[in-house]
Amino acid sequence: MARKAAGKPPEEILLDWKREQASLKARVVDRDTEAWQRDPAFSGLQRVGGVDVSFVKDDSGSACASLVVLSYPELEVLYEDCRMVTLTAPYVSGFLAFRELPFLVDAVQQLRQREPRLMPQVLFVDGNGVLHHRGFGVACHLGVLTDLPCIGVAKKLLQVDGLENNALHKEKIQLLKAGGDSFPLMGGSGTVLGRALRSHDHSTKPLYVSVGHKISLEAAVRLTHSCCKFRIPEPVRQADIRSRDYIRRTQEVQGVPAPPSGRSKEAQRPKACPQGVSEEPAAASVGGEQGMPEKQRGLLERRGDTCGRWEPGLLHVHEDETRLCACAHVRGRWP
């Protein structure tokens, strides 16, 4: 989500940011506030949202802020808002919200005004909540400013309050055998700051889930797991995919050439397909699922992994490495 920019704000600005975090932190609610959160099946939950900020290659100040709303439990996109933005505040560890949050808050406010019936009942944030240097990460900040339940979901462990990604931590990760398994992240202060969650049966890397606002840690972990078709919760994954695609389409309109994939020729070389799946492309050179070999398309459709961008004879690479599609078959990454 974040990308570092050159420069650092003056010390007085950092002090102001710390004071604002401390003031808003007092408003964080770390318990369930909605009836659906206490229901084992989340009965009553109909809409889940996700936010993300994706950056233009080689330009740390240009980005795309995205908000998506999905149906629950179907996890189908109901609403999306992607917009190009210019970030002026530099990236400073622990102060991500001051760089990216104004655009995300504005997106939520625009949705509230234009389509209130599509307002999400909970927001997933690519970042931390109370698992933070000062106990007030971007998920807390967004939750307090929008007054929505928020869940922080990070891909890497933020090493605060004595938490370390050491040998003991790695041993605990190895004990997570199935999707939904988790263990508490207890800091040196004795406070449980979040949980490490194996979000999917086929994912070995955990997610680090923490409370953002207006939800308990237990409900946050259960809901995160239930929203994972792949490793990353679908609301965040869709926000990321759509923001990257919006950048690509914007650059095409502006005549900016697409950046190279950066993969070696060896990595781009097609590998043997799994037994029983035809590798032969369809006769018609038509892009999309229509041009995909019927047997292969059927397998992908049953898995729900088609994306509609497959083209015979061409490698297709998703920015999101958790996405498995026709490209996974061509590149030999079939699960």
N, C-alpha and C positions, 0 to 999 in steps of 0.2 A: 504494500500500500504506500509506504513512505519512500521517498528518494531524497538523498541528501543534497543540499544546495550549499554553495559557497557562502562563507560569511557566518557571523554569529551576532545576534542582537546585543546591544549594550547591557551591562549588568543590571541597570535600573529596569530595563524591560523584563529581564528574567525574574527580577524580584516582583514586579507587577503580576507576571504570569503565575508565580508561586502563590501570591496573595489571592488571586482569583480562583485558583484551584482549591485552596484551603477554604475559601468562602463557599464555593459551590459544593464541595465535598460534604458539608454539613447537611445538604439536602438529599443526599443519596439514600435510597431505600433499598435494603438488601434482603427483603422478604417478599413473599408472594402477595400481590395486591389484587389479582383477578381470579375469579372462580375457576377459569379454565386451567390456570397454572397448578391448581391443587387436584385436578382430575387426572387419574392415571392414564387416560387416553386423550387428554387435552380436549375434551368435549367442549365445544363453544369457540374454539380457536379456528378461524376461517382464513386469516390473511397474515402472512409473515413477510417481513421486508429485509432487504440487505443493501448495504452501501459499500462503495469502493471508490478509490481514486487511482486512476492509471496514468502513467506519465508518457509523454512523447519522447521517443528515443533521442538521446543527446541534448535534451532540453529540460532541465530540472524545474523550470518555471512554468512550463506549459503542461496541462493535464486535462483529463476528462473525469468529472465527478458524476457518479451514477447512483441512482436509487431505483431499485426494482421491488415490486410487490408480487408475491406468489400466493396461489391458493394453498390451503392446507386442509387435508393431508396430501392432496394431489401433486403439489409443488409445480404447478403450471403458472407461467408468467401472466399476470393480469395487467400490469402497468410497468412502464419503464420511463425513466427520464435521464438522458445523458446530455451533458453540456460541457463545452470546452471552457476552461477557466485558466486564469493566470495567478499563480501563487507568488506572493511577495515576501512572506515570512520565511526565513530559512528553517531547515530541519534541525531541531535540537532534541536529543534524546530526552524523553520524558515530557515533551511539550508538543507532541504531534498535533493535538487538537487545535492549537493556535495557528497552525499552517494550513490544515485541510478542512476543519470543521465548519467554518462559515458557509462554504458552498453546500455541504451536506444538510445543514440546518435549513438553508434557504430552499433546498429541494423538497424537504419534508413540509415546510410551510406552504410552498406552492401547491403541493398535492392536497394539503388540508383545505386550501381555498378553492381549488378547482374541482377535485373529485373526492370529497370527504367520505363517500361510501367505500372508497378503495384504501383508506388509511390502514396501514399495517397495525396489528395488535401487539407486535413485538418487532424489534429491529436487531438483526445480526450485524456486528461490526468486525471488520478485519483489523483487530487490535485488542488491547487489554482493557479490562475494567478496573476492579480494585487490585488486581495483580499489577502493581505499578509502584514506582519509586516513592510516591507520596499518597498512594492509595486512591488515585483519581485519574485513571487512564481515559483514553478517547471514548470508550464505550460508556463510561460514567458521564463524561462531559456531554455527549450527545443525548443521553437519556434525560439528564436534568434539564437541558435547554429545550428539548422537544416534549418533555413530560410523557415519554413513552417507555415501556419496558425495553431494556436493551441488554444484549448478551455480547461479551467480548470473546472473540475466538482468535487466538494467535497460533501461528505455525511454529514459532520458536519460543523457547522458555526465556522469559525475562528474568534475569538472575538478580533478584532483589531480596532483602530481608533474609539473607543466608541461603536462599535457594541456589543450587548449583547444578549444572548439567554435567555431573561427575559420574564416576563408575557406578555408584549406588543408584543414581537416578536412571542410568541406562539399564541396570538390572531390573528395576521396577517396570520399565517399559517392556522388557522381554516377557514379563509375567502377564501382560495384557494379551490374552489369547483370542478374544473375539470382539466384534463390534459391540460397543456399549460398555466394555470393561473400562474401569478408570481407577485412579488412586489420588488421594488428596495431596495438595501442594501446601505443606505446612512450613511457614517461615520460622526463622529463629525466634521471633517474638511469641510463637505458639499460636498464631492466627492462621487459619486455613484460608489461603488467598485465591484458591481455585482448584481445579482438578485436571489431571492429564487424562485425556480420553482417547481410546482407540475408536475412531468414529465409524470405521467400516471393516468388515471381515477381511477385505483384501488390502488394507492399508496397514503398514507396520509403523509408520511415523505417527505419533500422537498429536492431538490438538490440545491447546492449553485454554481451557474454558474458565472464564471468571464472570462474576456478577457485574453488570453495568449499572442497572437501575430497575427498581420495581419488579424484581424477580429473585427467587431464592437460588442458591447454587445448585441444589438438587434438581429443581425444575429446569434450570438453564442447561445442565448436562443432559438430562433426558431429552429435552427438545432439540438440542444440537444433534444428538445421535439420530433422532427420528427424521431430521431434515437432511441427512447425508445420503445421497445416492452414490457419491464417491467420497473421497477423504474430506473435502471442503463442504460445509453446509451449502445447500443449493441456493439460498438467497444471496450469499456472498459470491458464490461461484458464478451465478448468472450476472450479477453486477459487474464482476471482473471481465467476463467474456464480452458483455455488451459494451462496456466502456472501451475495451481494446478494439473492438470492431468499429466503434464510432470514430475512434482516432484514425483507423485505417481508411474508412470511407471519407473522412474529412480531408485527409492527406491526398487521396485520389482526386477529389474535387479541386484541390489546390495545385495539383500536378506534382506533388512530392512523391518521388519513387519510394516504393516499399523497402524497408530495411532488409538486408540479407538475414537469412535464418541463423547464420553463424555456426552451422554444423559442418563437420568435415565431410568429404566425399564418402568416406567409409561409413559415417553415421547415416548418410542419406541413401545408401545402397539398400534396395529392397531385399528382405530376407525370406526364407522359406515360409510359406503359409502353413497354418495348422492342418493336420490330416483331416480330409473330408471337406475342405473348403476350397472352392475353385479360385485360382489366382488369375485366371484368364479374364481380361476386361471385356465388357460388352462391346458388340460390334459398333453401335452408335456412339460417337464421341460427344455425349450429352452430359453436361455437368449436373450435379445434384444426385439425389437418390435414384432417379429414373435410369441413369446410366450405369448403376452398380449391378454387378452380376446378381441374378435373382437369388441364388443360394446364399451368397454372402449377405445380401440385403436382408433376407429373412432372419438370419442369425442375429444381425445387428438390431433389427427391429424388435425381436423378442427380448434382447438385452436392454433396449431403450437407448442405444448408443449412436444412432444415426444423427447427423447434424445437417444434412442437406447440402453439404459443400464438397462432397466427394466427386472427383473427376477421374475417369479412366486414365491410367498411365501416369498420373501426377501424384507426387507426394503431398500430403496435406498435414500440416503441423499445427497443433493447437498451442497457443501460448500457455494455456492451463494444462500442466502435465498430468492432472488427474483425469482429464477427459480421454476416454477411449472411444475411438471411432474407426472409420474405414482406414484412416492413417495408421492406427495401431496394428491393423492386420498387415498392411503393406510393409511397415517398418519392423514387423516381427515382434510386436509388443502385445500380441493377443494374450489375454489373461488365461 
